[in-house]
């Protein structure tokens, strides 16, 4: 396991480095590219700020995936693998090379899926960049998002199972899941380091789940999905270096569409239940881990949509009704509000990790912790509403 962890952490480190470096020229040329978010409207910043964070995140993810696929292809031949090990063997321990050679065939066998995912990710990232530059109607945005989600579900067969043998219903739920996660991250991108930090926590938490939950077919850690999630997390860490307060660049729609799509699809690719445990116990409740780890983004999205509809406004028009803004209205600073949401997300992430390794009774307790966290937030927010009325 230690060598496997080293392998995926190396991939995350490469993604971090690429994203961090690429964003320097993106910041410099953002104005010429037309990627500049100016103060006004529902924006809460006070100075014009570049919007091209998604470019750096995309380069970190795509670059690392391509490097990994090329390495997996190269290691199919034992002689080439041995040559590479002799050339670079001094840089990494022998256990690393053993893990890389062991997992290379499995990674390369999924290369067609990865290329198609990169294609869909590229389309969504370009869609978001165009929306950042020119603005697009909600029909176009949702249309492309649903199209890409349907392509993945119906074309690649990546879909929710959750013990449901309902064909079209699980496919429909999978498409809706992908679009919902995409837009939940997009709506969270309203304060420095907020959406990127939440996404990094969620991706890292789910990667731990994948590394500790074996695939029933191979009885091995789910390296491909864990690697993809950690590459996303690593690329986000590189972005957060530029996005930390005061932010030098924002994620923009290009970044949030990309990150939301890959996290949503990764959760559909994963197997959460795994094989029976040592005592023969099967844990079907583990399929709730994605809902557990996504509790904060989904809570924010649902509550914002409810507030807008309740007040008779368009649910698609941006405003200051997000969870982060509501916490600021309670008296928290913007930095404290972001840190609070990060801590709640981390609690949900740790709960998701536990959920995949405990019995049914313990799982109910874990889910109760998540429910109590969200209820506590709702109670605190109700004091804001009462104060406004008085």
Buried (B, 14 or more C-beta within 10 A) or exposed (E): EEBBBBBBBBBBBBBBBBBBEBBEEBBEEBEEBEBBBEEEEEBBBEEEBBBBBBBBBBBBBBBBBEBBBEBBBBBEEEEEBBEBBEEEEEEBEEEBBBBBBBBBEBBBEBBEBBEBBBEBBEBBBBBBBBBBBEEBEEEEBBEBBBBBBBBBBEEBEBBBBBEEEEEEEBBBBBBBBBBBBBBBBBBBBBBBBBBBBBBBBBBBBBBBBBBBBBBEEEEEBBBBBBBBBBBBBBBBBBBBBBBBEEBBBBBBBBBBBBBBBBBBBBBBBBBBBBEEEEEEEEBEBBBBBBBBBBBBBBBBBEBBBEBBEEEEEEEEEBBBBBBBBBBBBBEBEBEEBBBBBBEBBBBBBBBBBBBBBBEEEBBEEBBEBBEEBBEEBEEBBEEBEEEEEE
